[in-house]
Amino acid sequence: MKITNNYWNKKVLLKNTKEIVGSGTTYVILAFVLLLWHFALGIKFEWQTISPLSAPSVFVRVFYSAFTFCTIGLFLYVIKFYKVLHNIVVKAFGMWELYNFIKAVLWLFLMYISYAYLVPWLFNVLNTSMSILFNIANLVIYALPPIGIALILSIVYLLCRQKYFKK
């Protein structure tokens, strides 16, 4: 099986860029409206830690298998670990069963590494970055409410102009 340089994921992302950006801006508008609502209620600014994302449970095997395949598994494939393992176990000794067993045990170990270390770290980084962006937006709106209102109105205007006034 030969992997080609067909980056289908980039093609799909570029093809659907307008939808992706439109969906993201909708949530940004909602966040700004929420922050303006807090400002209107008179809630004072304070740094908040938010955690909107949570890691999936251990029973979501499909997620962990796909995540492992796209991260650690891809790394092992790129450095040709599986080819070296195949050459040693199968070509040198002719033991297909041992080769398949080693791959299965290795895959379970990699999935455990993903579950115990990589995914919690990834979700911690994502939540921290979202928390920082949320607090920066909150501070901007708290300090300068007209800028927040102008941002919301301009984003809504651009979205409506894109959607309803296409040439």
C-alpha positions as CSV (number, residue, x, y, z in Angstrom):
1,M,0.0,0.0,0.0
2,K,1.6,3.2,-1.1
3,I,0.6,6.6,0.4
4,T,0.4,9.3,-2.2
5,N,0.8,13.0,-1.8
6,N,-2.9,13.5,-2.2
7,Y,-3.8,15.7,0.7
8,W,-7.5,15.1,0.6
9,N,-8.0,16.8,4.0
10,K,-6.6,20.1,2.8
11,K,-8.8,19.9,-0.3
12,V,-11.9,19.4,1.8
13,L,-11.0,22.2,4.2
14,L,-10.3,24.6,1.4
15,K,-13.5,23.6,-0.4
16,N,-15.6,24.2,2.8
17,T,-13.8,27.2,4.1
18,K,-16.8,29.5,3.9
19,E,-19.0,27.1,5.9
20,I,-16.2,26.6,8.5
21,V,-15.6,30.3,8.9
22,G,-19.3,31.0,9.0
23,S,-19.9,28.5,11.8
24,G,-17.0,29.8,13.8
25,T,-18.0,33.4,13.5
26,T,-21.5,32.5,14.7
27,Y,-20.0,31.2,17.9
28,V,-17.8,34.2,18.2
29,I,-20.8,36.5,17.9
30,L,-22.6,34.5,20.6
31,A,-19.6,34.8,22.9
32,F,-19.4,38.6,22.3
33,V,-23.2,38.9,22.9
34,L,-22.8,37.0,26.2
35,L,-19.9,39.2,27.3
36,L,-21.9,42.3,26.4
37,W,-24.8,41.0,28.4
38,H,-22.5,40.4,31.4
39,F,-21.3,44.0,31.0
40,A,-24.9,45.3,30.8
41,L,-25.7,43.5,34.0
42,G,-22.9,45.2,35.7
43,I,-20.8,42.1,36.4
44,K,-17.2,43.3,37.0
45,F,-14.3,41.9,35.1
46,E,-12.4,39.0,36.7
47,W,-10.3,36.4,35.1
48,Q,-12.3,33.2,34.6
49,T,-11.2,29.7,33.8
50,I,-13.5,28.0,31.4
51,S,-13.4,24.4,30.2
52,P,-16.0,23.9,27.4
53,L,-14.2,20.8,26.1
54,S,-13.8,17.5,27.9
55,A,-11.9,14.5,26.9
56,P,-13.9,11.5,25.8
57,S,-14.3,8.5,28.0
58,V,-12.0,5.5,27.7
59,F,-14.9,3.6,26.1
60,V,-14.8,5.7,22.9
61,R,-12.4,3.2,21.3
62,V,-13.1,4.7,17.8
63,F,-11.8,8.1,18.8
64,Y,-8.7,6.8,20.5
65,S,-7.9,4.5,17.7
66,A,-8.3,7.2,15.1
67,F,-6.3,9.7,17.3
68,T,-3.5,7.1,17.7
69,F,-3.5,6.4,14.0
70,C,-3.1,10.1,13.1
71,T,-0.4,10.9,15.7
72,I,1.8,8.2,17.1
73,G,0.9,5.6,14.5
74,L,1.7,8.0,11.7
75,F,5.0,8.8,13.3
76,L,5.9,5.1,13.5
77,Y,4.9,4.6,9.9
78,V,7.0,7.6,8.7
79,I,10.1,6.4,10.5
80,K,9.4,2.9,9.0
81,F,9.1,1.1,12.3
82,Y,6.5,-1.3,11.0
83,K,8.7,-2.1,7.9
84,V,11.7,-2.8,10.1
85,L,9.5,-5.0,12.4
86,H,8.2,-6.9,9.4
87,N,11.7,-7.4,8.0
88,I,13.0,-8.8,11.3
89,V,10.0,-10.9,12.4
90,V,8.5,-12.1,9.1
91,K,11.3,-12.0,6.6
92,A,14.0,-13.2,8.9
93,F,12.1,-15.7,11.1
94,G,8.9,-16.2,9.1
95,M,6.6,-15.7,12.1
96,W,3.4,-13.9,10.9
97,E,1.5,-14.7,14.1
98,L,4.2,-13.1,16.3
99,Y,4.3,-10.1,14.0
100,N,0.5,-9.6,14.2
101,F,0.6,-10.1,18.0
102,I,3.4,-7.5,18.5
103,K,1.5,-5.0,16.3
104,A,-1.7,-5.6,18.4
105,V,0.1,-5.2,21.7
106,L,1.9,-2.2,20.5
107,W,-1.4,-0.6,19.2
108,L,-3.0,-1.2,22.6
109,F,-0.1,0.4,24.3
110,L,-0.2,3.4,22.0
111,M,-3.9,3.8,22.6
112,Y,-3.2,3.7,26.3
113,I,-0.5,6.4,25.9
114,S,-3.1,8.5,23.9
115,Y,-5.7,8.0,26.6
116,A,-3.5,8.6,29.6
117,Y,-1.2,11.4,28.4
118,L,-1.8,12.9,24.9
119,V,-5.6,13.5,24.9
120,P,-5.7,15.0,28.4
121,W,-2.7,17.2,27.5
122,L,-4.4,18.3,24.2
123,F,-7.7,19.1,25.9
124,N,-5.9,21.0,28.6
125,V,-4.1,23.1,26.0
126,L,-7.3,23.7,24.0
127,N,-9.3,24.7,27.2
128,T,-6.4,27.0,28.4
129,S,-6.2,28.7,25.0
130,M,-10.0,29.1,24.8
131,S,-10.0,30.5,28.4
132,I,-7.3,33.0,27.5
133,L,-9.1,34.2,24.4
134,F,-12.4,34.4,26.3
135,N,-10.8,36.5,29.0
136,I,-9.1,38.8,26.5
137,A,-12.4,39.4,24.7
138,N,-14.1,39.9,28.1
139,L,-11.5,42.5,29.0
140,V,-11.8,44.3,25.7
141,I,-15.6,44.5,26.0
142,Y,-15.4,45.5,29.7
143,A,-12.9,48.2,29.0
144,L,-14.4,49.4,25.7
145,P,-18.0,48.3,25.1
146,P,-18.4,50.3,21.9
147,I,-15.6,48.3,20.3
148,G,-17.4,45.1,21.3
149,I,-20.7,46.3,19.8
150,A,-18.9,47.4,16.7
151,L,-17.2,44.0,16.3
152,I,-20.5,42.2,16.7
153,L,-22.3,44.4,14.2
154,S,-19.5,44.3,11.6
155,I,-19.3,40.5,11.8
156,V,-23.1,40.2,11.4
157,Y,-23.0,42.6,8.5
158,L,-20.2,40.7,6.7
159,L,-22.0,37.4,7.2
160,C,-25.3,38.8,5.9
161,R,-23.6,40.5,3.0
162,Q,-21.9,37.2,2.1
163,K,-25.0,35.2,2.4
164,Y,-27.7,37.4,0.9
165,F,-25.9,39.7,-1.5
166,K,-23.8,37.3,-3.6
167,K,-23.0,38.4,-7.1
